[in-house]
Amino acid sequence: MASTVYVLCTLASTLCALLLLRDYGRTRSRLLLWSGLSFSVLALNNALVFVDLVLVPHVNFAVPRSATFFLATALLLYGLVRDTD
């Protein structure tokens, strides 16, 4: 059951990233770009959670998971601070 949730979270993050980046392509709003990039990295983070906890539970992916989460948060924060009008 948990593996299904991990996969669905990865798919949801990927879909959000695609929709945000698609709208950025139409409107050129930089906040959509930063949000889309952030969700792309969050999708990678969710995929790493699935790999870490389901596929290879004997290998510890805590550092790459934390790094991708930090990067996603930093991208979103940078976009919010930089593009606030």
PyMOL Python script that loads the backbone (N, CA, C, O; Angstrom):
from pymol import cmd

cmd.read_pdbstr("""\
ATOM      1  N   MET A   1       0.813  -1.194   0.000  1.00  0.00           N
ATOM      2  CA  MET A   1       0.000   0.000   0.000  1.00  0.00           C
ATOM      3  C   MET A   1       0.856   1.257   0.000  1.00  0.00           C
ATOM      4  O   MET A   1       0.546   2.217  -0.706  1.00  0.00           O
ATOM      5  N   ALA A   2       1.926   1.262   0.781  1.00  0.00           N
ATOM      6  CA  ALA A   2       2.791   2.440   0.857  1.00  0.00           C
ATOM      7  C   ALA A   2       3.457   2.718  -0.486  1.00  0.00           C
ATOM      8  O   ALA A   2       3.626   3.875  -0.870  1.00  0.00           O
ATOM      9  N   SER A   3       3.833   1.666  -1.197  1.00  0.00           N
ATOM     10  CA  SER A   3       4.483   1.873  -2.489  1.00  0.00           C
ATOM     11  C   SER A   3       3.542   2.557  -3.474  1.00  0.00           C
ATOM     12  O   SER A   3       3.983   3.356  -4.300  1.00  0.00           O
ATOM     13  N   THR A   4       2.258   2.252  -3.392  1.00  0.00           N
ATOM     14  CA  THR A   4       1.272   2.910  -4.252  1.00  0.00           C
ATOM     15  C   THR A   4       1.207   4.403  -3.957  1.00  0.00           C
ATOM     16  O   THR A   4       1.128   5.218  -4.876  1.00  0.00           O
ATOM     17  N   VAL A   5       1.239   4.758  -2.693  1.00  0.00           N
ATOM     18  CA  VAL A   5       1.212   6.165  -2.301  1.00  0.00           C
ATOM     19  C   VAL A   5       2.457   6.885  -2.806  1.00  0.00           C
ATOM     20  O   VAL A   5       2.358   8.013  -3.291  1.00  0.00           O
ATOM     21  N   TYR A   6       3.627   6.256  -2.702  1.00  0.00           N
ATOM     22  CA  TYR A   6       4.865   6.877  -3.178  1.00  0.00           C
ATOM     23  C   TYR A   6       4.809   7.125  -4.683  1.00  0.00           C
ATOM     24  O   TYR A   6       5.222   8.183  -5.157  1.00  0.00           O
ATOM     25  N   VAL A   7       4.304   6.159  -5.423  1.00  0.00           N
ATOM     26  CA  VAL A   7       4.197   6.314  -6.871  1.00  0.00           C
ATOM     27  C   VAL A   7       3.190   7.405  -7.226  1.00  0.00           C
ATOM     28  O   VAL A   7       3.444   8.212  -8.120  1.00  0.00           O
ATOM     29  N   LEU A   8       2.059   7.439  -6.540  1.00  0.00           N
ATOM     30  CA  LEU A   8       1.056   8.466  -6.809  1.00  0.00           C
ATOM     31  C   LEU A   8       1.572   9.863  -6.472  1.00  0.00           C
ATOM     32  O   LEU A   8       1.263  10.820  -7.181  1.00  0.00           O
ATOM     33  N   CYS A   9       2.344   9.990  -5.415  1.00  0.00           N
ATOM     34  CA  CYS A   9       2.940  11.288  -5.075  1.00  0.00           C
ATOM     35  C   CYS A   9       3.932  11.729  -6.145  1.00  0.00           C
ATOM     36  O   CYS A   9       3.992  12.908  -6.494  1.00  0.00           O
ATOM     37  N   THR A  10       4.702  10.790  -6.660  1.00  0.00           N
ATOM     38  CA  THR A  10       5.641  11.111  -7.735  1.00  0.00           C
ATOM     39  C   THR A  10       4.895  11.557  -8.985  1.00  0.00           C
ATOM     40  O   THR A  10       5.279  12.536  -9.626  1.00  0.00           O
ATOM     41  N   LEU A  11       3.836  10.846  -9.329  1.00  0.00           N
ATOM     42  CA  LEU A  11       3.050  11.221 -10.499  1.00  0.00           C
ATOM     43  C   LEU A  11       2.370  12.576 -10.325  1.00  0.00           C
ATOM     44  O   LEU A  11       2.312  13.368 -11.265  1.00  0.00           O
ATOM     45  N   ALA A  12       1.859  12.843  -9.135  1.00  0.00           N
ATOM     46  CA  ALA A  12       1.202  14.125  -8.885  1.00  0.00           C
ATOM     47  C   ALA A  12       2.198  15.280  -8.979  1.00  0.00           C
ATOM     48  O   ALA A  12       1.889  16.321  -9.560  1.00  0.00           O
ATOM     49  N   SER A  13       3.379  15.103  -8.415  1.00  0.00           N
ATOM     50  CA  SER A  13       4.407  16.149  -8.500  1.00  0.00           C
ATOM     51  C   SER A  13       4.847  16.369  -9.939  1.00  0.00           C
ATOM     52  O   SER A  13       5.061  17.505 -10.361  1.00  0.00           O
ATOM     53  N   THR A  14       4.980  15.293 -10.682  1.00  0.00           N
ATOM     54  CA  THR A  14       5.363  15.410 -12.087  1.00  0.00           C
ATOM     55  C   THR A  14       4.293  16.136 -12.889  1.00  0.00           C
ATOM     56  O   THR A  14       4.607  16.994 -13.714  1.00  0.00           O
ATOM     57  N   LEU A  15       3.037  15.797 -12.652  1.00  0.00           N
ATOM     58  CA  LEU A  15       1.945  16.465 -13.349  1.00  0.00           C
ATOM     59  C   LEU A  15       1.901  17.952 -13.010  1.00  0.00           C
ATOM     60  O   LEU A  15       1.722  18.784 -13.900  1.00  0.00           O
ATOM     61  N   CYS A  16       2.060  18.288 -11.743  1.00  0.00           N
ATOM     62  CA  CYS A  16       2.092  19.706 -11.347  1.00  0.00           C
ATOM     63  C   CYS A  16       3.234  20.431 -12.035  1.00  0.00           C
ATOM     64  O   CYS A  16       3.054  21.545 -12.528  1.00  0.00           O
ATOM     65  N   ALA A  17       4.407  19.811 -12.075  1.00  0.00           N
ATOM     66  CA  ALA A  17       5.554  20.435 -12.729  1.00  0.00           C
ATOM     67  C   ALA A  17       5.284  20.663 -14.207  1.00  0.00           C
ATOM     68  O   ALA A  17       5.585  21.733 -14.737  1.00  0.00           O
ATOM     69  N   LEU A  18       4.719  19.667 -14.874  1.00  0.00           N
ATOM     70  CA  LEU A  18       4.430  19.809 -16.301  1.00  0.00           C
ATOM     71  C   LEU A  18       3.410  20.916 -16.565  1.00  0.00           C
ATOM     72  O   LEU A  18       3.569  21.697 -17.503  1.00  0.00           O
ATOM     73  N   LEU A  19       2.375  20.982 -15.749  1.00  0.00           N
ATOM     74  CA  LEU A  19       1.362  22.017 -15.935  1.00  0.00           C
ATOM     75  C   LEU A  19       1.928  23.411 -15.663  1.00  0.00           C
ATOM     76  O   LEU A  19       1.633  24.355 -16.396  1.00  0.00           O
ATOM     77  N   LEU A  20       2.732  23.540 -14.621  1.00  0.00           N
ATOM     78  CA  LEU A  20       3.335  24.832 -14.318  1.00  0.00           C
ATOM     79  C   LEU A  20       4.289  25.272 -15.420  1.00  0.00           C
ATOM     80  O   LEU A  20       4.269  26.432 -15.831  1.00  0.00           O
ATOM     81  N   LEU A  21       5.122  24.359 -15.899  1.00  0.00           N
ATOM     82  CA  LEU A  21       6.076  24.712 -16.951  1.00  0.00           C
ATOM     83  C   LEU A  21       5.372  24.974 -18.280  1.00  0.00           C
ATOM     84  O   LEU A  21       5.830  25.802 -19.067  1.00  0.00           O
ATOM     85  N   ARG A  22       4.271  24.283 -18.536  1.00  0.00           N
ATOM     86  CA  ARG A  22       3.498  24.553 -19.750  1.00  0.00           C
ATOM     87  C   ARG A  22       2.910  25.954 -19.715  1.00  0.00           C
ATOM     88  O   ARG A  22       2.950  26.680 -20.708  1.00  0.00           O
ATOM     89  N   ASP A  23       2.363  26.327 -18.565  1.00  0.00           N
ATOM     90  CA  ASP A  23       1.815  27.680 -18.440  1.00  0.00           C
ATOM     91  C   ASP A  23       2.909  28.734 -18.486  1.00  0.00           C
ATOM     92  O   ASP A  23       2.687  29.837 -18.986  1.00  0.00           O
ATOM     93  N   TYR A  24       4.087  28.406 -17.969  1.00  0.00           N
ATOM     94  CA  TYR A  24       5.205  29.340 -18.095  1.00  0.00           C
ATOM     95  C   TYR A  24       5.537  29.565 -19.564  1.00  0.00           C
ATOM     96  O   TYR A  24       5.843  30.689 -19.960  1.00  0.00           O
ATOM     97  N   GLY A  25       5.482  28.527 -20.367  1.00  0.00           N
ATOM     98  CA  GLY A  25       5.749  28.659 -21.794  1.00  0.00           C
ATOM     99  C   GLY A  25       4.772  29.587 -22.491  1.00  0.00           C
ATOM    100  O   GLY A  25       5.120  30.240 -23.475  1.00  0.00           O
ATOM    101  N   ARG A  26       3.557  29.644 -21.987  1.00  0.00           N
ATOM    102  CA  ARG A  26       2.549  30.523 -22.594  1.00  0.00           C
ATOM    103  C   ARG A  26       2.618  31.954 -22.067  1.00  0.00           C
ATOM    104  O   ARG A  26       2.489  32.909 -22.834  1.00  0.00           O
ATOM    105  N   THR A  27       2.821  32.101 -20.766  1.00  0.00           N
ATOM    106  CA  THR A  27       2.710  33.434 -20.163  1.00  0.00           C
ATOM    107  C   THR A  27       4.050  34.095 -19.869  1.00  0.00           C
ATOM    108  O   THR A  27       4.110  35.316 -19.722  1.00  0.00           O
ATOM    109  N   ARG A  28       5.116  33.324 -19.782  1.00  0.00           N
ATOM    110  CA  ARG A  28       6.453  33.805 -19.426  1.00  0.00           C
ATOM    111  C   ARG A  28       6.496  34.464 -18.050  1.00  0.00           C
ATOM    112  O   ARG A  28       7.293  35.372 -17.815  1.00  0.00           O
ATOM    113  N   SER A  29       5.644  34.005 -17.153  1.00  0.00           N
ATOM    114  CA  SER A  29       5.678  34.467 -15.769  1.00  0.00           C
ATOM    115  C   SER A  29       6.780  33.696 -15.042  1.00  0.00           C
ATOM    116  O   SER A  29       6.732  32.470 -14.944  1.00  0.00           O
ATOM    117  N   ARG A  30       7.761  34.420 -14.540  1.00  0.00           N
ATOM    118  CA  ARG A  30       8.922  33.751 -13.939  1.00  0.00           C
ATOM    119  C   ARG A  30       8.568  32.959 -12.687  1.00  0.00           C
ATOM    120  O   ARG A  30       9.234  31.973 -12.373  1.00  0.00           O
ATOM    121  N   LEU A  31       7.535  33.376 -11.972  1.00  0.00           N
ATOM    122  CA  LEU A  31       7.125  32.616 -10.795  1.00  0.00           C
ATOM    123  C   LEU A  31       6.647  31.217 -11.180  1.00  0.00           C
ATOM    124  O   LEU A  31       6.866  30.258 -10.439  1.00  0.00           O
ATOM    125  N   LEU A  32       6.003  31.101 -12.324  1.00  0.00           N
ATOM    126  CA  LEU A  32       5.617  29.771 -12.818  1.00  0.00           C
ATOM    127  C   LEU A  32       6.842  28.931 -13.147  1.00  0.00           C
ATOM    128  O   LEU A  32       6.847  27.719 -12.929  1.00  0.00           O
ATOM    129  N   LEU A  33       7.879  29.573 -13.670  1.00  0.00           N
ATOM    130  CA  LEU A  33       9.119  28.845 -13.965  1.00  0.00           C
ATOM    131  C   LEU A  33       9.732  28.285 -12.687  1.00  0.00           C
ATOM    132  O   LEU A  33      10.059  27.100 -12.625  1.00  0.00           O
ATOM    133  N   TRP A  34       9.892  29.131 -11.662  1.00  0.00           N
ATOM    134  CA  TRP A  34      10.507  28.674 -10.416  1.00  0.00           C
ATOM    135  C   TRP A  34       9.659  27.618  -9.730  1.00  0.00           C
ATOM    136  O   TRP A  34      10.190  26.664  -9.161  1.00  0.00           O
ATOM    137  N   SER A  35       8.349  27.781  -9.779  1.00  0.00           N
ATOM    138  CA  SER A  35       7.462  26.781  -9.178  1.00  0.00           C
ATOM    139  C   SER A  35       7.544  25.458  -9.938  1.00  0.00           C
ATOM    140  O   SER A  35       7.572  24.389  -9.329  1.00  0.00           O
ATOM    141  N   GLY A  36       7.584  25.532 -11.266  1.00  0.00           N
ATOM    142  CA  GLY A  36       7.698  24.320 -12.070  1.00  0.00           C
ATOM    143  C   GLY A  36       9.008  23.593 -11.839  1.00  0.00           C
ATOM    144  O   GLY A  36       9.042  22.365 -11.755  1.00  0.00           O
ATOM    145  N   LEU A  37      10.088  24.355 -11.738  1.00  0.00           N
ATOM    146  CA  LEU A  37      11.381  23.726 -11.450  1.00  0.00           C
ATOM    147  C   LEU A  37      11.387  23.098 -10.062  1.00  0.00           C
ATOM    148  O   LEU A  37      11.935  22.014  -9.863  1.00  0.00           O
ATOM    149  N   SER A  38      10.776  23.785  -9.109  1.00  0.00           N
ATOM    150  CA  SER A  38      10.700  23.244  -7.756  1.00  0.00           C
ATOM    151  C   SER A  38       9.913  21.935  -7.730  1.00  0.00           C
ATOM    152  O   SER A  38      10.337  20.970  -7.095  1.00  0.00           O
ATOM    153  N   PHE A  39       8.783  21.897  -8.409  1.00  0.00           N
ATOM    154  CA  PHE A  39       7.993  20.665  -8.448  1.00  0.00           C
ATOM    155  C   PHE A  39       8.704  19.556  -9.224  1.00  0.00           C
ATOM    156  O   PHE A  39       8.503  18.376  -8.934  1.00  0.00           O
ATOM    157  N   SER A  40       9.518  19.915 -10.192  1.00  0.00           N
ATOM    158  CA  SER A  40      10.306  18.900 -10.896  1.00  0.00           C
ATOM    159  C   SER A  40      11.284  18.221  -9.943  1.00  0.00           C
ATOM    160  O   SER A  40      11.436  16.999  -9.961  1.00  0.00           O
ATOM    161  N   VAL A  41      11.938  19.017  -9.119  1.00  0.00           N
ATOM    162  CA  VAL A  41      12.877  18.449  -8.152  1.00  0.00           C
ATOM    163  C   VAL A  41      12.126  17.684  -7.067  1.00  0.00           C
ATOM    164  O   VAL A  41      12.616  16.668  -6.575  1.00  0.00           O
ATOM    165  N   LEU A  42      10.940  18.165  -6.690  1.00  0.00           N
ATOM    166  CA  LEU A  42      10.138  17.413  -5.718  1.00  0.00           C
ATOM    167  C   LEU A  42       9.698  16.061  -6.278  1.00  0.00           C
ATOM    168  O   LEU A  42       9.609  15.078  -5.541  1.00  0.00           O
ATOM    169  N   ALA A  43       9.424  16.014  -7.578  1.00  0.00           N
ATOM    170  CA  ALA A  43       9.092  14.726  -8.204  1.00  0.00           C
ATOM    171  C   ALA A  43      10.288  13.782  -8.122  1.00  0.00           C
ATOM    172  O   ALA A  43      10.129  12.591  -7.856  1.00  0.00           O
ATOM    173  N   LEU A  44      11.481  14.320  -8.350  1.00  0.00           N
ATOM    174  CA  LEU A  44      12.694  13.511  -8.200  1.00  0.00           C
ATOM    175  C   LEU A  44      12.845  13.045  -6.762  1.00  0.00           C
ATOM    176  O   LEU A  44      13.220  11.899  -6.515  1.00  0.00           O
ATOM    177  N   ASN A  45      12.559  13.922  -5.817  1.00  0.00           N
ATOM    178  CA  ASN A  45      12.632  13.560  -4.408  1.00  0.00           C
ATOM    179  C   ASN A  45      11.652  12.429  -4.084  1.00  0.00           C
ATOM    180  O   ASN A  45      12.003  11.484  -3.378  1.00  0.00           O
ATOM    181  N   ASN A  46      10.436  12.525  -4.594  1.00  0.00           N
ATOM    182  CA  ASN A  46       9.456  11.458  -4.357  1.00  0.00           C
ATOM    183  C   ASN A  46       9.884  10.146  -4.998  1.00  0.00           C
ATOM    184  O   ASN A  46       9.638   9.076  -4.442  1.00  0.00           O
ATOM    185  N   ALA A  47      10.516  10.215  -6.151  1.00  0.00           N
ATOM    186  CA  ALA A  47      11.033   8.997  -6.779  1.00  0.00           C
ATOM    187  C   ALA A  47      12.145   8.389  -5.923  1.00  0.00           C
ATOM    188  O   ALA A  47      12.242   7.168  -5.794  1.00  0.00           O
ATOM    189  N   LEU A  48      12.979   9.246  -5.343  1.00  0.00           N
ATOM    190  CA  LEU A  48      14.031   8.736  -4.459  1.00  0.00           C
ATOM    191  C   LEU A  48      13.451   8.091  -3.207  1.00  0.00           C
ATOM    192  O   LEU A  48      14.011   7.118  -2.703  1.00  0.00           O
ATOM    193  N   VAL A  49      12.351   8.611  -2.702  1.00  0.00           N
ATOM    194  CA  VAL A  49      11.681   7.989  -1.558  1.00  0.00           C
ATOM    195  C   VAL A  49      11.222   6.584  -1.934  1.00  0.00           C
ATOM    196  O   VAL A  49      11.395   5.642  -1.160  1.00  0.00           O
ATOM    197  N   PHE A  50      10.641   6.444  -3.110  1.00  0.00           N
ATOM    198  CA  PHE A  50      10.192   5.126  -3.564  1.00  0.00           C
ATOM    199  C   PHE A  50      11.372   4.165  -3.698  1.00  0.00           C
ATOM    200  O   PHE A  50      11.306   3.020  -3.250  1.00  0.00           O
ATOM    201  N   VAL A  51      12.442   4.637  -4.314  1.00  0.00           N
ATOM    202  CA  VAL A  51      13.625   3.780  -4.484  1.00  0.00           C
ATOM    203  C   VAL A  51      14.203   3.410  -3.121  1.00  0.00           C
ATOM    204  O   VAL A  51      14.560   2.256  -2.883  1.00  0.00           O
ATOM    205  N   ASP A  52      14.293   4.390  -2.233  1.00  0.00           N
ATOM    206  CA  ASP A  52      14.904   4.165  -0.922  1.00  0.00           C
ATOM    207  C   ASP A  52      14.098   3.200  -0.068  1.00  0.00           C
ATOM    208  O   ASP A  52      14.663   2.283   0.528  1.00  0.00           O
ATOM    209  N   LEU A  53      12.800   3.391  -0.003  1.00  0.00           N
ATOM    210  CA  LEU A  53      11.994   2.609   0.936  1.00  0.00           C
ATOM    211  C   LEU A  53      11.398   1.329   0.353  1.00  0.00           C
ATOM    212  O   LEU A  53      11.036   0.419   1.098  1.00  0.00           O
ATOM    213  N   VAL A  54      11.295   1.255  -0.988  1.00  0.00           N
ATOM    214  CA  VAL A  54      10.633   0.088  -1.581  1.00  0.00           C
ATOM    215  C   VAL A  54      11.614  -0.781  -2.375  1.00  0.00           C
ATOM    216  O   VAL A  54      11.704  -1.987  -2.146  1.00  0.00           O
ATOM    217  N   LEU A  55      12.344  -0.167  -3.303  1.00  0.00           N
ATOM    218  CA  LEU A  55      13.177  -0.966  -4.203  1.00  0.00           C
ATOM    219  C   LEU A  55      14.451  -1.481  -3.545  1.00  0.00           C
ATOM    220  O   LEU A  55      14.771  -2.665  -3.652  1.00  0.00           O
ATOM    221  N   VAL A  56      15.171  -0.607  -2.871  1.00  0.00           N
ATOM    222  CA  VAL A  56      16.427  -1.025  -2.221  1.00  0.00           C
ATOM    223  C   VAL A  56      16.446  -0.507  -0.779  1.00  0.00           C
ATOM    224  O   VAL A  56      17.155   0.452  -0.471  1.00  0.00           O
ATOM    225  N   PRO A  57      15.675  -1.134   0.093  1.00  0.00           N
ATOM    226  CA  PRO A  57      15.589  -0.632   1.471  1.00  0.00           C
ATOM    227  C   PRO A  57      16.881  -0.797   2.272  1.00  0.00           C
ATOM    228  O   PRO A  57      17.043  -0.168   3.318  1.00  0.00           O
ATOM    229  N   HIS A  58      17.795  -1.632   1.793  1.00  0.00           N
ATOM    230  CA  HIS A  58      19.045  -1.840   2.516  1.00  0.00           C
ATOM    231  C   HIS A  58      20.069  -0.741   2.229  1.00  0.00           C
ATOM    232  O   HIS A  58      21.104  -0.684   2.892  1.00  0.00           O
ATOM    233  N   VAL A  59      19.799   0.137   1.246  1.00  0.00           N
ATOM    234  CA  VAL A  59      20.685   1.249   0.925  1.00  0.00           C
ATOM    235  C   VAL A  59      20.045   2.530   1.470  1.00  0.00           C
ATOM    236  O   VAL A  59      18.846   2.757   1.307  1.00  0.00           O
ATOM    237  N   ASN A  60      20.863   3.360   2.119  1.00  0.00           N
ATOM    238  CA  ASN A  60      20.361   4.583   2.724  1.00  0.00           C
ATOM    239  C   ASN A  60      20.494   5.752   1.745  1.00  0.00           C
ATOM    240  O   ASN A  60      21.604   6.141   1.383  1.00  0.00           O
ATOM    241  N   PHE A  61      19.357   6.308   1.321  1.00  0.00           N
ATOM    242  CA  PHE A  61      19.327   7.446   0.410  1.00  0.00           C
ATOM    243  C   PHE A  61      18.947   8.735   1.145  1.00  0.00           C
ATOM    244  O   PHE A  61      18.403   9.655   0.535  1.00  0.00           O
ATOM    245  N   ALA A  62      19.225   8.807   2.429  1.00  0.00           N
ATOM    246  CA  ALA A  62      18.809   9.964   3.224  1.00  0.00           C
ATOM    247  C   ALA A  62      19.476  11.246   2.747  1.00  0.00           C
ATOM    248  O   ALA A  62      18.820  12.286   2.685  1.00  0.00           O
ATOM    249  N   VAL A  63      20.739  11.202   2.413  1.00  0.00           N
ATOM    250  CA  VAL A  63      21.448  12.415   1.995  1.00  0.00           C
ATOM    251  C   VAL A  63      20.953  12.913   0.631  1.00  0.00           C
ATOM    252  O   VAL A  63      20.665  14.103   0.505  1.00  0.00           O
ATOM    253  N   PRO A  64      20.841  12.060  -0.395  1.00  0.00           N
ATOM    254  CA  PRO A  64      20.294  12.572  -1.659  1.00  0.00           C
ATOM    255  C   PRO A  64      18.845  13.050  -1.534  1.00  0.00           C
ATOM    256  O   PRO A  64      18.457  14.025  -2.178  1.00  0.00           O
ATOM    257  N   ARG A  65      18.056  12.377  -0.719  1.00  0.00           N
ATOM    258  CA  ARG A  65      16.670  12.821  -0.521  1.00  0.00           C
ATOM    259  C   ARG A  65      16.631  14.179   0.150  1.00  0.00           C
ATOM    260  O   ARG A  65      15.854  15.048  -0.246  1.00  0.00           O
ATOM    261  N   SER A  66      17.454  14.367   1.150  1.00  0.00           N
ATOM    262  CA  SER A  66      17.497  15.667   1.829  1.00  0.00           C
ATOM    263  C   SER A  66      18.023  16.758   0.905  1.00  0.00           C
ATOM    264  O   SER A  66      17.541  17.890   0.939  1.00  0.00           O
ATOM    265  N   ALA A  67      19.000  16.421   0.089  1.00  0.00           N
ATOM    266  CA  ALA A  67      19.575  17.407  -0.836  1.00  0.00           C
ATOM    267  C   ALA A  67      18.555  17.838  -1.884  1.00  0.00           C
ATOM    268  O   ALA A  67      18.467  19.021  -2.211  1.00  0.00           O
ATOM    269  N   THR A  68      17.789  16.894  -2.411  1.00  0.00           N
ATOM    270  CA  THR A  68      16.792  17.269  -3.410  1.00  0.00           C
ATOM    271  C   THR A  68      15.662  18.076  -2.778  1.00  0.00           C
ATOM    272  O   THR A  68      15.140  18.999  -3.403  1.00  0.00           O
ATOM    273  N   PHE A  69      15.283  17.744  -1.563  1.00  0.00           N
ATOM    274  CA  PHE A  69      14.249  18.528  -0.895  1.00  0.00           C
ATOM    275  C   PHE A  69      14.746  19.947  -0.619  1.00  0.00           C
ATOM    276  O   PHE A  69      14.000  20.911  -0.793  1.00  0.00           O
ATOM    277  N   PHE A  70      15.998  20.075  -0.191  1.00  0.00           N
ATOM    278  CA  PHE A  70      16.571  21.398   0.050  1.00  0.00           C
ATOM    279  C   PHE A  70      16.626  22.200  -1.244  1.00  0.00           C
ATOM    280  O   PHE A  70      16.294  23.386  -1.251  1.00  0.00           O
ATOM    281  N   LEU A  71      17.038  21.571  -2.332  1.00  0.00           N
ATOM    282  CA  LEU A  71      17.112  22.259  -3.620  1.00  0.00           C
ATOM    283  C   LEU A  71      15.734  22.721  -4.079  1.00  0.00           C
ATOM    284  O   LEU A  71      15.586  23.847  -4.553  1.00  0.00           O
ATOM    285  N   ALA A  72      14.728  21.867  -3.944  1.00  0.00           N
ATOM    286  CA  ALA A  72      13.370  22.235  -4.347  1.00  0.00           C
ATOM    287  C   ALA A  72      12.859  23.414  -3.523  1.00  0.00           C
ATOM    288  O   ALA A  72      12.251  24.337  -4.066  1.00  0.00           O
ATOM    289  N   THR A  73      13.101  23.383  -2.231  1.00  0.00           N
ATOM    290  CA  THR A  73      12.669  24.471  -1.365  1.00  0.00           C
ATOM    291  C   THR A  73      13.427  25.753  -1.694  1.00  0.00           C
ATOM    292  O   THR A  73      12.839  26.835  -1.712  1.00  0.00           O
ATOM    293  N   ALA A  74      14.720  25.638  -1.951  1.00  0.00           N
ATOM    294  CA  ALA A  74      15.525  26.814  -2.289  1.00  0.00           C
ATOM    295  C   ALA A  74      15.071  27.432  -3.609  1.00  0.00           C
ATOM    296  O   ALA A  74      15.017  28.656  -3.727  1.00  0.00           O
ATOM    297  N   LEU A  75      14.747  26.611  -4.599  1.00  0.00           N
ATOM    298  CA  LEU A  75      14.251  27.135  -5.866  1.00  0.00           C
ATOM    299  C   LEU A  75      12.950  27.894  -5.694  1.00  0.00           C
ATOM    300  O   LEU A  75      12.779  28.979  -6.250  1.00  0.00           O
ATOM    301  N   LEU A  76      12.035  27.327  -4.926  1.00  0.00           N
ATOM    302  CA  LEU A  76      10.749  27.983  -4.707  1.00  0.00           C
ATOM    303  C   LEU A  76      10.927  29.271  -3.907  1.00  0.00           C
ATOM    304  O   LEU A  76      10.310  30.287  -4.225  1.00  0.00           O
ATOM    305  N   LEU A  77      11.750  29.237  -2.890  1.00  0.00           N
ATOM    306  CA  LEU A  77      11.991  30.423  -2.076  1.00  0.00           C
ATOM    307  C   LEU A  77      12.671  31.519  -2.892  1.00  0.00           C
ATOM    308  O   LEU A  77      12.312  32.691  -2.784  1.00  0.00           O
ATOM    309  N   TYR A  78      13.649  31.138  -3.705  1.00  0.00           N
ATOM    310  CA  TYR A  78      14.325  32.112  -4.558  1.00  0.00           C
ATOM    311  C   TYR A  78      13.334  32.764  -5.525  1.00  0.00           C
ATOM    312  O   TYR A  78      13.347  33.980  -5.716  1.00  0.00           O
ATOM    313  N   GLY A  79      12.487  31.951  -6.123  1.00  0.00           N
ATOM    314  CA  GLY A  79      11.491  32.491  -7.043  1.00  0.00           C
ATOM    315  C   GLY A  79      10.505  33.410  -6.365  1.00  0.00           C
ATOM    316  O   GLY A  79      10.110  34.429  -6.932  1.00  0.00           O
ATOM    317  N   LEU A  80      10.098  33.059  -5.143  1.00  0.00           N
ATOM    318  CA  LEU A  80       9.157  33.910  -4.429  1.00  0.00           C
ATOM    319  C   LEU A  80       9.789  35.234  -4.026  1.00  0.00           C
ATOM    320  O   LEU A  80       9.142  36.278  -4.110  1.00  0.00           O
ATOM    321  N   VAL A  81      11.040  35.205  -3.593  1.00  0.00           N
ATOM    322  CA  VAL A  81      11.707  36.431  -3.159  1.00  0.00           C
ATOM    323  C   VAL A  81      12.082  37.295  -4.352  1.00  0.00           C
ATOM    324  O   VAL A  81      11.898  38.511  -4.318  1.00  0.00           O
ATOM    325  N   ARG A  82      12.600  36.688  -5.390  1.00  0.00           N
ATOM    326  CA  ARG A  82      13.087  37.445  -6.536  1.00  0.00           C
ATOM    327  C   ARG A  82      11.959  38.054  -7.355  1.00  0.00           C
ATOM    328  O   ARG A  82      12.093  39.176  -7.844  1.00  0.00           O
ATOM    329  N   ASP A  83      10.870  37.349  -7.512  1.00  0.00           N
ATOM    330  CA  ASP A  83       9.813  37.792  -8.430  1.00  0.00           C
ATOM    331  C   ASP A  83       8.620  38.421  -7.732  1.00  0.00           C
ATOM    332  O   ASP A  83       7.552  38.536  -8.333  1.00  0.00           O
ATOM    333  N   THR A  84       8.772  38.827  -6.493  1.00  0.00           N
ATOM    334  CA  THR A  84       7.678  39.504  -5.809  1.00  0.00           C
ATOM    335  C   THR A  84       7.628  40.944  -6.271  1.00  0.00           C
ATOM    336  O   THR A  84       8.620  41.669  -6.194  1.00  0.00           O
ATOM    337  N   ASP A  85       6.477  41.348  -6.748  1.00  0.00           N
ATOM    338  CA  ASP A  85       6.328  42.727  -7.235  1.00  0.00           C
ATOM    339  C   ASP A  85       5.688  43.605  -6.196  1.00  0.00           C
ATOM    340  O   ASP A  85       5.485  44.796  -6.433  1.00  0.00           O
TER     341      ASP A  85
END
""", "prot")
cmd.dss("prot")
cmd.show_as("cartoon", "prot")
cmd.util.cbc("prot")
cmd.orient("prot")
